Amino acid sequence: MRVSAARVEAPDEFANDVRRDLALVPKQLQSKYLYDALGSCLFEAICRLPWYRITEAEKALLRRHADAILSRLPAPTDVVELGCGSGEKLALLTEAGARRGTVMRVQLIDISPTALEASTRTLRRFKHLSIIGHRTTYGAGLKRVAALRRGDAATLVVFLGSNLGNLDPPADEEFLLSIRATLRPGDALLLGADLVKPEPELLLAYDDPLGVTSAFNKNLLVRINRELGGGFDLTAFEHRAIWNRKARRVEMQLVSTRDQQVEIEAAGCAISFRRGELIWTESSYKYEPEGLLGLGTRAGFVRWEQWIDPDARFALTLFAVPGSL
C-alpha cells in the first residue's frame, strides 16, 4: 500500500480540542479521538458483538447487492472508502469488481493507522488491485483523491457503518455536500445508515453486557492520560448510553461518580467535575429511509437504489451524481 503524506491530527490540536470541549456545557470530547490503535481494535470487537447488528446487516446487504451496485458504474471504477475499518466490507465490493473487471484501484481514508493497516491486509489478496492509503481527515483525503483522479475512471465513494450518524445535523448534510463537490457525472455514493428501531435494542448495541463498548468509551480517557498527561481515574467514571427519542440519536457518555478535579498537563487545564456530571463522547443518529433519501437529494445527488434489512433495520443507499443517468 502507498500511504499519502497528507496532514494528520497534531498533538497540540488534540490538546486544544480537549481543553475547549471540556469547558463546554455539557462537557464534550470529539468522537474522532476514540480511534487510536486500541480504540480501533475495540471498535472492531464491538462490530462482532451479537447486540451490535449494524456490521453483519450491512455485510449481508453488500453480499447480496454488490454486483447490482457495480453494474451501475462504468469500467474502470476507483473505489474510495471513508473510514475503512477492517476492510472486510470493502472486500465484498472489490470481489464483485474483480469478477466484473471494473475495480482496479481503491483509496482508503482514515485517521487511524491501525484501520489503514488492517484494511490493506484484508485487500492484499486481490492481486490486481492498487491500494492507496491516506492517513488524514475525510475532507483532506477527498481533496487528495480528487488530485489523483484518473481521467477515464469513475469514482464510487463508500461511506459505511452508519458513520454519517456521528455528525450532528446539519453537519451530516454539509458533509454529503462536500463529497458531492469532489465528484462528477458518472460517479456515485454508497451510504450505509442505521435506522430507528426499538429503544431496548438500541441501548443493548451501545451498552453491551460484556462491557466492550464501555471499554471503548473509557479508552478515550486512557488516551488523554497517555498522550496529554491527563490524570483521569477510570474507576471514577461510568459508561452510559441513552436514547434521545426527540433527536433520534443514541448518546454515549462518561459520567463522573464523584466530585473531582482532573489535571491535563499538555492542555494546560484542570477540569472540575461534580458527581453525576457527564462528558458527551459520541452521538449516533438513526434515520428513516425517506430521511436518508432527502439528505442525499438536498446534497445534490439522485437516488439510484435503496436496499433495507427489515429485521436489523439498516439501509444501504446508492446515490448518483446528476448527469450520470
C-alpha positions, 0 to 999 in steps of 0.5 A: 500500500502507498500511504499519502503524506497528507496532514494528520491530527497534531498533538497540540490540536488534540490538546486544544480540542480537549481543553475547549470541549471540556469547558463546554456545557455539557462537557464534550470530547470529539468522537474522532479521538476514540480511534487510536490503535486500541480504540480501533481494535475495540471498535472492531470487537464491538462490530462482532458483538451479537447486540451490535447488528449494524456490521453483519446487516450491512455485510449481508446487504453488500453480499447480496447487492454488490454486483447490482451496485457495480453494474451501475458504474462504468469500467474502470471504477476507483473505489474510495472508502471513508473510514475503512475499518477492517476492510472486510466490507470493502472486500465484498465490493472489490470481489464483485469488481474483480469478477466484473473487471471494473475495480482496479484501484481503491483509496482508503481514508482514515485517521487511524493507522491501525484501520489503514493497516488492517484494511490493506491486509484484508485487500492484499489478496486481490492481486490486481488491485492498487491500494492507496492509503491516506492517513488524514481527515475525510475532507483532506483525503477527498481533496487528495483523491480528487488530485489523483483522479484518473481521467477515464475512471469513475469514482464510487465513494463508500461511506459505511457503518452508519458513520454519517450518524456521528455528525450532528445535523446539519453537519451530516448534510454539509458533509454529503455536500462536500463529497458531492463537490469532489465528484462528477457525472458518472460517479456515485455514493454508497451510504450505509445508515442505521435506522430507528428501531426499538429503544431496548435494542438500541441501548443493548448495541451501545451498552453491551453486557460484556462491557466492550463498548464501555471499554471503548468509551473509557479508552478515550480517557486512557488516551488523554492520560497517555498522550496529554498527561491527563490524570483521569481515574477510570474507576471514577467514571461510568459508561452510559448510553441513552436514547434521545427519542426527540433527536433520534440519536443514541448518546454515549457518555462518561459520567463522573461518580464523584466530585473531582478535579482532573489535571491535563498537563499538555492542555494546560487545564484542570477540569472540575467535575461534580458527581453525576456530571457527564462528558458527551463522547459520541452521538449516533443518529438513526434515520428513516429511509425517506430521511436518508433519501432527502439528505442525499437529494438536498446534497445534490445527488439522485437516488439510484437504489435503496436496499433495507434489512427489515429485521436489523433495520439498516439501509444501504443507499446508492446515490448518483451524481446528476448527469450520470443517468 
